[in-house]
């Protein structure tokens, strides 16, 4: 890595204080909802606003928090964090270099918050991308962010629980990696744990099997970008090979109810009918025993 100031972390990052709550700040695909140029009914009306996928890990004892993903909606999203918490996160974790997952970093710069040494954890290739390209490189030159590249764990056969605080373990998932690798995260609090996989190619392309990981966690937030292959007429869906929600349900439908109950679909394209809680598709997902992530949901860790 060209920048000698970068710090290479172990794939285990354990925080010294308790992290007890997970707050969902957004559930949309990278371009949000409404999406630029969209004239469909799904993008009309103020009630159809959808913020890009992001989460905050809240630490009630210290009133500090960790941010998962830095989205273009970051200003509105951080305003959702309870007022008694710090104005800015003390640490940010990124999954990859697609526009909805990292471009909110710009608001930590001197034109906006002008933050000081917020820790930024991401994959090594993602770290190189940020350091070697402006305007992101300026965030480190001005000490707005402190870059902490992390190595993903090779396999997930053992998922340890945090004795205290929170334990965050990155792992690789297959995705369109034009500028960086793509990470998912295993996150464990003192009491409960979760998987965060907002972006992945088809499940069969992954060396891991989610079905085997579900018994070890309490929640699994997984890619639900498209409900099925009918959402984007005229587009070659093979160019954006997310697992359709209907494919995921077929893959996991044989699981016992207690395992399906752990699955929350997230990262919805603006066309996805799961935005409407009263749609037949939403009712179908919930009747099958799964959940649909919604902005503002809070989970204990």
Phi and psi in degrees as a GROMACS rama.xvg file:
@    title "Ramachandran Plot"
@    xaxis  label "Phi"
@    yaxis  label "Psi"
@TYPE xy
-70.8147  -35.6058  UNK-2
-84.2648  112.125  UNK-3
-71.8904  -12.4401  UNK-4
-82.834  -9.0595  UNK-5
-68.1851  144.401  UNK-6
-109.803  125.335  UNK-7
-90.1878  117.153  UNK-8
-94.4535  157.649  UNK-9
-65.782  161.447  UNK-10
-73.9351  -6.4333  UNK-11
-102.591  127.89  UNK-12
-129.352  104.756  UNK-13
-107.387  125.974  UNK-14
-90.679  152.122  UNK-15
-85.6204  -8.9903  UNK-16
-121.561  161.212  UNK-17
-73.0047  138.353  UNK-18
-118.142  117.483  UNK-19
-116.696  -12.1742  UNK-20
-137.802  143.844  UNK-21
-116.488  125.234  UNK-22
-115.65  123.185  UNK-23
-80.3452  121.972  UNK-24
-100.719  -13.1197  UNK-25
-177.526  154.136  UNK-26
-133.196  9.01901  UNK-27
-87.1749  156.877  UNK-28
-63.7996  167.756  UNK-29
-47.054  -39.7651  UNK-30
-87.5867  0.180209  UNK-31
72.0198  -169.169  UNK-32
-150.233  119.982  UNK-33
-69.1936  157.51  UNK-34
-102.54  143.223  UNK-35
-52.9606  128.8  UNK-36
84.6075  -4.62365  UNK-37
-83.1782  127.53  UNK-38
-114.58  13.9526  UNK-39
-78.6502  165.975  UNK-40
-63.0553  -26.3332  UNK-41
-66.1277  -17.0894  UNK-42
-110.999  10.6242  UNK-43
-109.8  137.611  UNK-44
99.5131  139.204  UNK-45
-61.6356  -30.0851  UNK-46
-68.6226  -12.3541  UNK-47
-92.1235  12.3134  UNK-48
-66.4481  131.183  UNK-49
-136.133  123.511  UNK-50
-87.3267  151.8  UNK-51
-69.4166  151.701  UNK-52
-58.7162  127.063  UNK-53
-166.05  155.943  UNK-54
-141.652  156.055  UNK-55
-122.432  134.927  UNK-56
-99.5831  110.827  UNK-57
-93.0738  137.342  UNK-58
-113.017  94.3233  UNK-59
-58.8588  -33.0577  UNK-60
-68.3475  -35.9696  UNK-61
-104.944  -12.4067  UNK-62
60.6864  35.4976  UNK-63
-117.658  166.465  UNK-64
-152.876  158.357  UNK-65
-105.923  141.962  UNK-66
-109.658  129.245  UNK-67
-99.8778  114.147  UNK-68
76.7096  138.718  UNK-69
-115.179  98.4354  UNK-70
-96.3931  167.328  UNK-71
-61.6412  -15.9822  UNK-72
-96.782  18.5424  UNK-73
-59.1173  -36.341  UNK-74
-62.5928  -48.2607  UNK-75
-66.8783  -35.752  UNK-76
-70.9954  -42.1837  UNK-77
-68.6454  -21.6713  UNK-78
-69.723  -16.4788  UNK-79
-78.754  -20.4511  UNK-80
-65.5924  134.677  UNK-81
-50.5082  144.673  UNK-82
-61.9055  -24.428  UNK-83
-76.9625  -7.58579  UNK-84
-87.7011  162.928  UNK-85
-54.8078  151.955  UNK-86
-64.4532  -37.3963  UNK-87
-120.772  153.535  UNK-88
-68.1619  155.913  UNK-89
-94.195  -9.68563  UNK-90
-152.202  143.318  UNK-91
-128.574  136.504  UNK-92
-117.914  132.775  UNK-93
-114.066  150.29  UNK-94
-93.9635  -42.1293  UNK-95
-170.058  179.72  UNK-96
-100.73  43.1058  UNK-97
-98.7576  151.095  UNK-98
-55.2417  -34.8718  UNK-99
-76.8654  -10.4756  UNK-100
-105.682  -12.4609  UNK-101
-140.757  -16.2239  UNK-102
-69.298  -14.2755  UNK-103
-67.0172  -12.346  UNK-104
-55.9604  -28.9919  UNK-105
-58.1747  -27.5898  UNK-106
-79.1182  -3.77398  UNK-107
-85.9039  -8.29393  UNK-108
-76.7653  178.666  UNK-109
-70.9259  -18.1823  UNK-110
-74.3206  -12.7439  UNK-111
-130.007  -109.911  UNK-112
-70.0543  -25.7855  UNK-113
50.9442  53.8682  UNK-114
-68.6129  169.477  UNK-115
-128.733  111.108  UNK-116
54.8048  40.6474  UNK-117
-67.7211  131.563  UNK-118
-70.5442  132.49  UNK-119
-122.441  114.706  UNK-120
-107.323  132.442  UNK-121
-161.891  173.924  UNK-122
-65.7624  162.172  UNK-123
-65.1029  -39.5605  UNK-124
-68.1582  -38.1753  UNK-125
-63.3265  -40.4689  UNK-126
-61.1581  -43.6241  UNK-127
-59.6315  -43.6125  UNK-128
-58.8382  -44.2983  UNK-129
-69.3844  -41.6131  UNK-130
-70.5153  -32.7163  UNK-131
-93.929  -1.54311  UNK-132
-131.814  132.348  UNK-133
-81.5643  156.064  UNK-134
-84.2276  -1.3283  UNK-135
-62.7621  -36.8437  UNK-136
-58.3981  -32.3087  UNK-137
-65.613  -27.0362  UNK-138
-62.187  -30.8663  UNK-139
-89.0089  -33.5684  UNK-140
-64.5143  -34.0503  UNK-141
-95.7219  6.43789  UNK-142
61.1429  27.639  UNK-143
-68.7882  -37.8696  UNK-144
-127.23  152.039  UNK-145
-118.204  114.335  UNK-146
-82.3977  128.213  UNK-147
-128.198  85.9044  UNK-148
-63.6031  144.715  UNK-149
-127.839  146.499  UNK-150
-95.2434  130.409  UNK-151
-72.074  150.748  UNK-152
-72.313  141.194  UNK-153
-68.2773  -40.6055  UNK-154
-143.172  166.044  UNK-155
-117.918  36.6021  UNK-156
-67.5936  -31.7108  UNK-157
-123.776  125.536  UNK-158
-118.799  96.7835  UNK-159
-69.9549  154.098  UNK-160
-95.2099  146.999  UNK-161
-75.7762  130.188  UNK-162
-70.8525  -36.9636  UNK-163
-153.661  164.51  UNK-164
66.1076  -143.869  UNK-165
-136.969  142.662  UNK-166
-113.53  128.378  UNK-167
-122.91  120.707  UNK-168
-121.375  117.953  UNK-169
-84.6026  151.942  UNK-170
-146.976  153.773  UNK-171
-80.2368  141.88  UNK-172
-130.192  149.065  UNK-173
-72.565  132.945  UNK-174
-163.224  177.108  UNK-175
-74.3375  99.25  UNK-176
-101.406  60.8364  UNK-177
-64.5708  -39.8879  UNK-178
-119.269  -14.5676  UNK-179
-158.583  168.629  UNK-180
-72.2385  167.9  UNK-181
-117.972  127.935  UNK-182
-108.198  149.71  UNK-183
-111.738  169.797  UNK-184
-132.651  137.011  UNK-185
-99.1712  127.548  UNK-186
-128.371  125.096  UNK-187
-121.883  129.8  UNK-188
-98.8551  -173.919  UNK-189
-63.3991  -24.9443  UNK-190
-119.478  -35.5125  UNK-191
-137.931  162.941  UNK-192
-139.031  166.05  UNK-193
-151.446  163.378  UNK-194
-112.508  138.462  UNK-195
-123.194  105.625  UNK-196
-132.448  75.7853  UNK-197
-73.7139  -24.0154  UNK-198
-135.455  128.863  UNK-199
-159.39  151.156  UNK-200
-73.6944  -167.282  UNK-201
-56.9563  145.298  UNK-202
-56.3037  -34.9186  UNK-203
-69.6606  -13.1203  UNK-204
-82.269  -9.11894  UNK-205
-93.035  138.043  UNK-206
-71.4665  -21.2952  UNK-207
-91.2332  163.944  UNK-208
-120.55  112.533  UNK-209
-56.6255  -33.4917  UNK-210
-59.6483  -32.8524  UNK-211
-81.7167  -17.9539  UNK-212
-89.5442  -25.7644  UNK-213
-57.6388  -38.3922  UNK-214
-60.9938  -22.7644  UNK-215
-89.8  -5.21041  UNK-216
-126.573  168.823  UNK-217
-101.079  -27.2221  UNK-218
-139.063  147.707  UNK-219
-135.967  108.718  UNK-220
-94.7716  110.029  UNK-221
-125.012  160.015  UNK-222
-57.1187  117.198  UNK-223
-127.14  35.0206  UNK-224
-49.8184  -51.8832  UNK-225
-120.259  139.921  UNK-226
-71.4791  -45.7045  UNK-227
-153.174  -172.232  UNK-228
-88.0477  12.8804  UNK-229
-99.5468  0.231125  UNK-230
-77.5591  -28.4822  UNK-231
-122.501  75.406  UNK-232
-58.0254  133.607  UNK-233
90.2996  -11.3657  UNK-234
-98.0916  141.624  UNK-235
-80.0984  104.088  UNK-236
-66.514  -16.1846  UNK-237
-69.7233  -17.823  UNK-238
-77.618  -17.0277  UNK-239
-133.262  71.6028  UNK-240
-81.485  57.345  UNK-241
-73.5853  154.544  UNK-242
-72.129  122.833  UNK-243
-63.0091  149.402  UNK-244
-58.2893  -39.5666  UNK-245
-65.0072  -33.1851  UNK-246
-67.7859  -42.6685  UNK-247
-63.7749  -42.9002  UNK-248
-63.0771  -41.4093  UNK-249
-62.884  -36.982  UNK-250
-69.6767  -34.056  UNK-251
-106.547  -1.04227  UNK-252
-63.85  -23.2863  UNK-253
-80.3102  -7.94846  UNK-254
-71.1758  154.306  UNK-255
-65.0946  157.279  UNK-256
-58.36  -34.8603  UNK-257
-67.8333  -25.6252  UNK-258
-83.3566  -41.5571  UNK-259
-62.5186  -30.5863  UNK-260
-65.5036  -15.5247  UNK-261
-84.2723  -14.4923  UNK-262
-88.4457  126.968  UNK-263
-122.155  119.309  UNK-264
-77.7794  141.746  UNK-265
-148.175  171.502  UNK-266
71.1158  57.3337  UNK-267
-88.0338  132.221  UNK-268
-65.176  155.865  UNK-269
-61.0297  -21.5835  UNK-270
-85.0036  -9.1764  UNK-271
-69.4657  125.478  UNK-272
-66.9812  -10.9398  UNK-273
-69.8597  -12.6069  UNK-274
-58.7332  -34.4045  UNK-275
-90.8107  109.725  UNK-276
-64.0829  -15.4122  UNK-277
-100.027  3.24237  UNK-278
-70.1244  157.207  UNK-279
-61.9459  -34.2951  UNK-280
-67.0091  -41.9559  UNK-281
-62.5325  -43.2543  UNK-282
-63.3971  -35.9619  UNK-283
-65.7973  -43.6911  UNK-284
-62.9558  -45.9339  UNK-285
-70.8939  -36.3161  UNK-286
-64.4609  -28.123  UNK-287
-80.594  -5.04893  UNK-288
102.399  8.17476  UNK-289
-103.353  174.97  UNK-290
-122.891  157.952  UNK-291
-116.245  118.321  UNK-292
-66.1796  141.074  UNK-293
-132.733  144.605  UNK-294
-57.9371  135.7  UNK-295
96.835  -12.0216  UNK-296
-64.1228  145.031  UNK-297
-126.915  134.766  UNK-298
-128.253  140.408  UNK-299
-82.5913  138.447  UNK-300
